[in-house]
């Protein structure tokens, strides 16, 4: 989504935007039911359709933001793994599974399997391969 496109749209349609905002204000303040939110969604959808923004473009933007956020979190977790590897504690359970915990990162897995579950501050960030350099180093440092 190009910022210049939005600027041009606002410049050309400022009156429509003002009318839509006034309608939204009236609807939100006057109606107190579920109907209020249906009308709000209709107004916002009409404004988006009128602006020429397609649902595919919105979906692409949401996907791009989601992907970049996931990548940023993965980089942060890998950096924390490197910093906290010395503080990590390795616990081997009787069933062959293990848990490695440090102040911010927790890794759980089973010996001999390629995937481990990684959590950052209690929130799962997915299953990662043991061959990932940061994970491999974290596990080896915690074992020692």
C-alpha positions, 0 to 999 in steps of 0.5 A, a space after each residue: 500500500 503506497 502512502 502517496 495513493 492514500 494521500 491522493 485519495 484523501 485529497 480528492 475525497 476529503 468531503 466523502 471522508 468527513 461525511 463518513 466520519 460524521 455518520 460513524 460518530 452519529 451511529 456510535 453515539 446514538 445506537 446502542 445495539 449490535 445494529 450499530 456495529 453492523 452499520 459501522 462495518 457497512 460504512 467502513 466497507 463502503 469507504 474502502 470499496 469507494 477508495 478502490 482498495 481491494 480485499 486482496 490488497 488488504 489481505 496482502 498487507 495483513 500477510 506481510 505484516 504478520 510475516 515480518 512480525 513472526 520473523 522479528 520474533 524469531 530473530 529476538 528469540 535466537 538472540 535471547 537463546 545466545 545470551 541466556 544459554 549459560 543460564 539455561 537449565 536442562 531437565 531430562 524426563 524419564 520418557 526421553 523428553 527434555 525441557 530447557 528453561 532460561 529466564 525468557 526462553 523455554 525449549 521442549 522436545 524429545 531426544 532423537 527427534 528433529 523438532 522442538 517447541 520454542 516458547 518466548 516468555 510463555 508464548 509459543 513461537 512454533 516448532 523449530 528444527 534442532 539443526 537451527 544453529 541457535 537452537 543447536 547451540 542453546 541445547 548443547 550449552 544447556 546440557 553442559 
